[in-house]
C-alpha cells in the first residue's frame, strides 16, 4: 500500500509514523520537570569549573575531614 502525503503538509521534510499510544507517551515525557539553573547556580558552576581547572579541589577524604564527618 502506498500513501501519498501532499507537499503542502510536509514542506519537503521527512515524516515519522508511530502508533498513537507511543506518540502520547512521547508527549507525556515533555511534561516531566526539567531542571533550569538560576543565574546564581550557573555562576557557582563556572567558579567550580575554574577551580577544578586550576587544581584547586578537595578530595572526598579532605571534604569529610573539613566537615567533621571522618571516622
mmCIF file of the C-alpha atoms, coordinates in Angstrom:
data_MODEL
# 
_entry.id   MODEL 
# 
loop_
_atom_site.group_PDB 
_atom_site.id 
_atom_site.type_symbol 
_atom_site.label_atom_id 
_atom_site.label_alt_id 
_atom_site.label_comp_id 
_atom_site.label_asym_id 
_atom_site.label_entity_id 
_atom_site.label_seq_id 
_atom_site.pdbx_PDB_ins_code 
_atom_site.Cartn_x 
_atom_site.Cartn_y 
_atom_site.Cartn_z 
_atom_site.occupancy 
_atom_site.B_iso_or_equiv 
_atom_site.pdbx_formal_charge 
_atom_site.auth_seq_id 
_atom_site.auth_comp_id 
_atom_site.auth_asym_id 
_atom_site.auth_atom_id 
_atom_site.pdbx_PDB_model_num 
ATOM 1  C CA . UNK A 1 1  ? 0.000  0.000  0.000  1.00 0.00 ? 1  UNK A CA 1 
ATOM 2  C CA . UNK A 1 2  ? 1.304  3.445  -0.861 1.00 0.00 ? 2  UNK A CA 1 
ATOM 3  C CA . UNK A 1 3  ? 0.216  6.608  0.892  1.00 0.00 ? 3  UNK A CA 1 
ATOM 4  C CA . UNK A 1 4  ? 0.903  9.937  -0.741 1.00 0.00 ? 4  UNK A CA 1 
ATOM 5  C CA . UNK A 1 5  ? 1.165  12.969 1.506  1.00 0.00 ? 5  UNK A CA 1 
ATOM 6  C CA . UNK A 1 6  ? 0.859  16.340 -0.210 1.00 0.00 ? 6  UNK A CA 1 
ATOM 7  C CA . UNK A 1 7  ? 3.983  18.500 -0.305 1.00 0.00 ? 7  UNK A CA 1 
ATOM 8  C CA . UNK A 1 8  ? 1.935  21.310 1.302  1.00 0.00 ? 8  UNK A CA 1 
ATOM 9  C CA . UNK A 1 9  ? 1.794  19.285 4.509  1.00 0.00 ? 9  UNK A CA 1 
ATOM 10 C CA . UNK A 1 10 ? 5.390  18.093 4.595  1.00 0.00 ? 10 UNK A CA 1 
ATOM 11 C CA . UNK A 1 11 ? 7.178  21.126 3.119  1.00 0.00 ? 11 UNK A CA 1 
ATOM 12 C CA . UNK A 1 12 ? 9.765  18.652 1.845  1.00 0.00 ? 12 UNK A CA 1 
ATOM 13 C CA . UNK A 1 13 ? 10.620 17.406 5.336  1.00 0.00 ? 13 UNK A CA 1 
ATOM 14 C CA . UNK A 1 14 ? 10.813 13.772 6.364  1.00 0.00 ? 14 UNK A CA 1 
ATOM 15 C CA . UNK A 1 15 ? 7.973  12.296 8.384  1.00 0.00 ? 15 UNK A CA 1 
ATOM 16 C CA . UNK A 1 16 ? 7.873  9.563  11.007 1.00 0.00 ? 16 UNK A CA 1 
ATOM 17 C CA . UNK A 1 17 ? 4.891  7.317  11.561 1.00 0.00 ? 17 UNK A CA 1 
ATOM 18 C CA . UNK A 1 18 ? 4.394  5.861  15.044 1.00 0.00 ? 18 UNK A CA 1 
ATOM 19 C CA . UNK A 1 19 ? 1.412  4.349  16.860 1.00 0.00 ? 19 UNK A CA 1 
ATOM 20 C CA . UNK A 1 20 ? -0.835 6.840  18.679 1.00 0.00 ? 20 UNK A CA 1 
ATOM 21 C CA . UNK A 1 21 ? -0.092 5.287  22.074 1.00 0.00 ? 21 UNK A CA 1 
ATOM 22 C CA . UNK A 1 22 ? 3.651  5.753  21.562 1.00 0.00 ? 22 UNK A CA 1 
ATOM 23 C CA . UNK A 1 23 ? 3.096  9.354  20.421 1.00 0.00 ? 23 UNK A CA 1 
ATOM 24 C CA . UNK A 1 24 ? 1.090  10.093 23.562 1.00 0.00 ? 24 UNK A CA 1 
ATOM 25 C CA . UNK A 1 25 ? 3.892  8.652  25.727 1.00 0.00 ? 25 UNK A CA 1 
ATOM 26 C CA . UNK A 1 26 ? 6.367  10.975 23.996 1.00 0.00 ? 26 UNK A CA 1 
ATOM 27 C CA . UNK A 1 27 ? 4.092  13.954 24.641 1.00 0.00 ? 27 UNK A CA 1 
ATOM 28 C CA . UNK A 1 28 ? 3.855  12.960 28.324 1.00 0.00 ? 28 UNK A CA 1 
ATOM 29 C CA . UNK A 1 29 ? 7.660  12.902 28.548 1.00 0.00 ? 29 UNK A CA 1 
ATOM 30 C CA . UNK A 1 30 ? 7.700  16.580 27.621 1.00 0.00 ? 30 UNK A CA 1 
ATOM 31 C CA . UNK A 1 31 ? 5.711  17.309 30.775 1.00 0.00 ? 31 UNK A CA 1 
ATOM 32 C CA . UNK A 1 32 ? 8.444  15.935 33.056 1.00 0.00 ? 32 UNK A CA 1 
ATOM 33 C CA . UNK A 1 33 ? 10.168 18.658 35.057 1.00 0.00 ? 33 UNK A CA 1 
ATOM 34 C CA . UNK A 1 34 ? 13.377 19.879 33.526 1.00 0.00 ? 34 UNK A CA 1 
ATOM 35 C CA . UNK A 1 35 ? 15.998 21.466 35.764 1.00 0.00 ? 35 UNK A CA 1 
ATOM 36 C CA . UNK A 1 36 ? 16.712 25.057 34.787 1.00 0.00 ? 36 UNK A CA 1 
ATOM 37 C CA . UNK A 1 37 ? 19.550 26.514 36.842 1.00 0.00 ? 37 UNK A CA 1 
ATOM 38 C CA . UNK A 1 38 ? 19.309 30.058 38.129 1.00 0.00 ? 38 UNK A CA 1 
ATOM 39 C CA . UNK A 1 39 ? 21.933 32.675 37.319 1.00 0.00 ? 39 UNK A CA 1 
ATOM 40 C CA . UNK A 1 40 ? 23.417 32.135 40.790 1.00 0.00 ? 40 UNK A CA 1 
ATOM 41 C CA . UNK A 1 41 ? 23.769 28.385 40.218 1.00 0.00 ? 41 UNK A CA 1 
ATOM 42 C CA . UNK A 1 42 ? 25.334 28.978 36.790 1.00 0.00 ? 42 UNK A CA 1 
ATOM 43 C CA . UNK A 1 43 ? 27.918 31.324 38.355 1.00 0.00 ? 43 UNK A CA 1 
ATOM 44 C CA . UNK A 1 44 ? 28.741 28.782 41.058 1.00 0.00 ? 44 UNK A CA 1 
ATOM 45 C CA . UNK A 1 45 ? 29.212 26.099 38.409 1.00 0.00 ? 45 UNK A CA 1 
ATOM 46 C CA . UNK A 1 46 ? 31.541 28.344 36.395 1.00 0.00 ? 46 UNK A CA 1 
ATOM 47 C CA . UNK A 1 47 ? 33.545 29.077 39.552 1.00 0.00 ? 47 UNK A CA 1 
ATOM 48 C CA . UNK A 1 48 ? 33.775 25.356 40.344 1.00 0.00 ? 48 UNK A CA 1 
ATOM 49 C CA . UNK A 1 49 ? 34.961 24.566 36.819 1.00 0.00 ? 49 UNK A CA 1 
ATOM 50 C CA . UNK A 1 50 ? 37.670 27.269 37.028 1.00 0.00 ? 50 UNK A CA 1 
ATOM 51 C CA . UNK A 1 51 ? 38.842 25.954 40.398 1.00 0.00 ? 51 UNK A CA 1 
ATOM 52 C CA . UNK A 1 52 ? 38.955 22.411 39.060 1.00 0.00 ? 52 UNK A CA 1 
ATOM 53 C CA . UNK A 1 53 ? 40.983 23.543 36.073 1.00 0.00 ? 53 UNK A CA 1 
ATOM 54 C CA . UNK A 1 54 ? 43.468 25.269 38.417 1.00 0.00 ? 54 UNK A CA 1 
ATOM 55 C CA . UNK A 1 55 ? 43.684 22.116 40.528 1.00 0.00 ? 55 UNK A CA 1 
ATOM 56 C CA . UNK A 1 56 ? 42.048 23.822 43.487 1.00 0.00 ? 56 UNK A CA 1 
ATOM 57 C CA . UNK A 1 57 ? 39.901 20.885 44.573 1.00 0.00 ? 57 UNK A CA 1 
ATOM 58 C CA . UNK A 1 58 ? 39.390 18.771 47.685 1.00 0.00 ? 58 UNK A CA 1 
ATOM 59 C CA . UNK A 1 59 ? 39.436 15.006 47.783 1.00 0.00 ? 59 UNK A CA 1 
ATOM 60 C CA . UNK A 1 60 ? 36.419 13.321 49.306 1.00 0.00 ? 60 UNK A CA 1 
ATOM 61 C CA . UNK A 1 61 ? 38.524 12.441 52.349 1.00 0.00 ? 61 UNK A CA 1 
ATOM 62 C CA . UNK A 1 62 ? 39.582 16.101 52.787 1.00 0.00 ? 62 UNK A CA 1 
ATOM 63 C CA . UNK A 1 63 ? 35.989 17.245 52.479 1.00 0.00 ? 63 UNK A CA 1 
ATOM 64 C CA . UNK A 1 64 ? 34.826 14.773 55.114 1.00 0.00 ? 64 UNK A CA 1 
ATOM 65 C CA . UNK A 1 65 ? 37.613 15.911 57.442 1.00 0.00 ? 65 UNK A CA 1 
ATOM 66 C CA . UNK A 1 66 ? 36.711 19.590 56.921 1.00 0.00 ? 66 UNK A CA 1 
ATOM 67 C CA . UNK A 1 67 ? 33.057 18.849 57.663 1.00 0.00 ? 67 UNK A CA 1 
ATOM 68 C CA . UNK A 1 68 ? 33.932 16.764 60.711 1.00 0.00 ? 68 UNK A CA 1 
ATOM 69 C CA . UNK A 1 69 ? 32.498 13.600 59.200 1.00 0.00 ? 69 UNK A CA 1 
ATOM 70 C CA . UNK A 1 70 ? 35.668 11.498 59.044 1.00 0.00 ? 70 UNK A CA 1 
ATOM 71 C CA . UNK A 1 71 ? 35.686 8.259  61.030 1.00 0.00 ? 71 UNK A CA 1 
# 
